[in-house]
Amino acid sequence: MDGPVLQIGVICFILHGMVSGVPPEYLQKRKHIIDTEERQRLGGTLVLNAKEQKVNAVLMAAKRKEIELSRDTGKIFPPAISFFQAKKLIDHSAVFSIIKRMPKGGALHTHDSSITSLDWLVTNVTYRPHCYMCYTESGDVMFYFYAKPPTNTDCHWKTVASQRQASGDADRFDQQLVRNISIIVDDPSSAYPTVDAVWKKFVKYFQAVNGLLNHAPVFRDYWRQALEEFRHDNVQYLEVRALLPTTYELDGTHHGAEWALNTYRNVTREFVAEHPDFIGAKLIHSAVKFINKQAMLPNVKEAMVFLKKYPDFYKGFDLVGQEGLGKTLLYYLDDLLYPSQQNPPVYLPYFFHAGETDWEETQVDDNLVDAILLNTSRIGHGFAIHKHPQVMKIIKQRDIAVEVNPISNQVLGLVKDLRNHAAVLLIAENYPLVISSDDPAVWEATPLSHDFYEAFMGMTGEQTDLTFLKQLAINSIKYSAMNQQEKQAAMKLWQRKWDMFIDATVHQHYYIHIPGIMG
């Protein structure tokens, strides 16, 4: 194994260390600047051990080959185009094959109704008894479980089973269901010319699937399947923003928010007991940023009750929804200040979405300022944060992590080429940062690997290496909502899995079987 690795090292030395005709003192100054920048980036201070260096050599050979193929031949560079079009290319990437096998720590920014694969929803949930579907006047598909469907509606309900049988081709029918629900299109620029256009379709996804997910038996199974899929993608920990919806039984019984919370909590406990290599999950309660002021305070008060009653699992509060059209944090300020104004003050951790916009110096853009003033624990997205130098200064001082979701920001219209993502600056200057996946099921991404690939290949330089990926995993534990004792245990568990990944990659000569690395 040392032979190929040594060859790679020699090639890199030739490329980067030997330049004829340039004064040595110039090269020394040049090297000093480059080395300083490399140390300043995220992961730049990590030191790889001997085995990690071998894996890194293979990873970097693959990374450079993918980049150089695009630079030299004009071959499509996946991070530069829509994920809808890039996914097939990424799935055949040598870099991606390594990232999939890597233990990635935690996904700290995900949403409850969009984390389990759409294929599972169609092939599992819609095959269950009493599952009905209908098409609205606008052609959107809706689902619900009924013992007996209503007849006095504009939507004519029929069992999915009968519609599937009538189609004459079950596989084709299921594929059509997926296409109807998914936001994936062949030409996203034409289909979604604006942020509002793609968000309109995005909202329809949730309208379609929530009738399925809010059926109490499905609600439980959906969360367990989510944990299965994240674990399969070598993610060890999950934090979910959850609306805690009212769920329903076939007999008409309804369950409230606390039932949903306990279902999340109990299923997670069962899953961890069955899979001791999985760290666990935590919940961040969400309210929608379109409700009126009178409706917000009850949500905040409920959050305070749940935090006191379930401190092991329930970790805080957030507002979700399209930022550009939603109400601002300032609009709800009185309600959000309510916990801290009690006697004695109640500490309700906030994990605010903020800066998910490209409209500078607007009311919604100022959510970043209010998130800081309200002592947010982390910032969701923070896409516009580079336009706020004072906010950047404060998050660095206070060590407030930004939850960056590369594919989500691209798919939902904030940036086309991920090499131009605003978080490139945060990575280059080692700001507190984690990479997450937001709503991976909506665009049929893996739970976290695709976003790690996009960040590694599109949002870092050609020389950024395994230290960056390792630091991302470490950050996901460091900035999680776990307490210190839980973080220590989580770090030990992750480190064991990381060492196993490194050993397996070295000892099994895995890199030899990755297509194209040495060719």
NORRAPE-V757410 format. One line per field, one symbol per residue. psi: psi as a letter, one per 20 degrees, with the letter a starting at -180 (. if undefined). burial: + if it has 24 or more other C-alpha atoms within 12 Angstrom, else -. Layout:
BEGIN
psi: ???
burial: ???
END
This chain:
BEGIN
psi: hhghggggggghgghiiooqjpphhghghghggghghhhhrpiiiqpqagghhghhhgghggghggghhgghijqpogiirqhhhighgghjphghhghhipojcqoinrqhjkipqhggggifgiiqqjpqqrprhjjppqqqpqhoqqilqhoopqqhghhgghhingghghhhgghhgqjprhnhhghmirghghhghghhghhghhhghipghhgghggghghghgghjlpiqpppopimrprqrhjiqqqahhggghggggggggghhhnijpgbqrpopqqpkirrhhigghgghhggghghhlihhpiaqrprrohhirqrhhhjgghhiggijrorqpoopqmppqjmqjoqkrghhihgghgghjlqhrppfkhjhijnhhgggghggiloqpopnggghghjjhqgoiijqhigghghjlqpqqpaielhhhjlrrhhghhgghgghhjrrhipbhhghghggghhggjrjqrhghggghhggghghghgggghhghjlhhhjopigi.
burial: ----+--+-----------------------------++-++++------+++++++++++++++++---------+++++++++++-+++-++++++++++++++++++++++++++++++--+++--++++++----+++++++----------+++++-++---------+--+++++++++--++--+--+--++-++++++++++++++++-+++++++++++++++++++++++++++++++++------++-++++++++++-+-----+++++++++++++------+--+++++++++---++++++++++++++-+++++++--+++++-------++++++++++++----++++++++++-++++++++++++++---++--+---++++++++++++++++++++++++++++++++++++++++++++++++++++++++++++++++++++++++++++++++++++----+--++-+++-+++-++--++---+++----++-
END
